[in-house]
Amino acid sequence: MDADIYDLNLLFLQKAREWLVSGQEHKARLLLGVTPDAAAALRRLPLSALRDLAASNVLCYTLRLPPQLWRELARQESAQRCADHLRWHVLAAATRSNDDPVAP
């Protein structure tokens, strides 16, 4: 396994677990996309299990931005405008409930 991918997986799992055990499940769910089932399991896993999972080659995280946003970003003229647009999208996604339709 690529060491960088292992490190990213492990950091992702550790951050998710940290937020879950500290009572910040909303952050793990909204910012990292952790499902309720995964949250229940991650709360109980020891660090050794997180390391094994990070090295298992079964974790796959993707960018969760819609294709329209990528097209808009490709047309942006400045890095600042792109960054502002991304921040807006992340904020909108974080405040949208799971039952809300995804914005176009």
N, C-alpha and C positions, 0 to 999 in steps of 0.2 A: 504494500500500500504506500502511496505517496505520503511522505511525512507531513507535508503541508495540509493535505486533506484530513489526515488523522488529527492534527492539531486543531483545525477548524471544527471538526466534529466534536472533539472533546471540549473545546471552549463553548460551543453551542449547548451541549448537554449540561455542562457545569453551570452556565448562566441560567438556563431554564430551571434546573434544580434549585439553584440559589433563590430565584424569584419565587418558586413554588413553596419552598419550606419557610420563606420569610413572609408569607401571606400576600405576595404580589402576583397571584395567579393571572390577573388581568394583563400584566406585562408579558408573561410567557405566552399567553394565548394570542394577544393582539400583535405583539412585535415579533414573536418567533414562530407563531402558527402552531403552537402546541395544542393538541386536541385534549378534551377531558380525559379520555382513556390513557393517553400518553402521560398526562399530568399525574394521574393516580399512580402509575408505575414509576415515574421519575422521582417522585417524592420518597419512595422506599429504597431506591437503588443505592448501594454503597459506591464509593469512588472506583473501586476495582471493577465493578460491573459497568460503570460508565466508560472506563478505559477499554474494556472488552468490546462494548458496543461501538465505540468510536473506531476501533480497528477492524470491525467486522465487514466493512465494505457494503453494508446494507442501508446506511443512512444516505439520503439524497435530498438535499435542500435546493430549492430553486428560487429565482427572483420572482416575486409575486406582483410585479407591475404589469398592467394590461398592455397588450400590443399597441393600442392607440397612444399610450403615454410614451412608449419608446419612439414611435414615429414623431410625436411632437418634440421630444428631446433632440432627435436627430436634426430637426429644423431650427432649433434654438441658436441664437447668435452668440450668446455669452455663457461662460461656465456658471456665472452667478445666477442667471435666469434659469438655467437647468437645475441648479441646486435649490433655488426657491420653489420651483415647480415640483421637484421630488419631495421636498419637505411638506408641501401642501398635500400631495397625494398620500404620503405616509400618515399625516394627521387625519385626513379624511378616512382612510382605511382603519385607523385605530379607533375612530369614534363611531364607525358603522357597526351595527349589531350583526350577528351571524344570519339573521333573517332578512336583512335588507338586501335588495338586489345589488349586484356589482355595478358601479357606475360605468357608463360607456367610455 
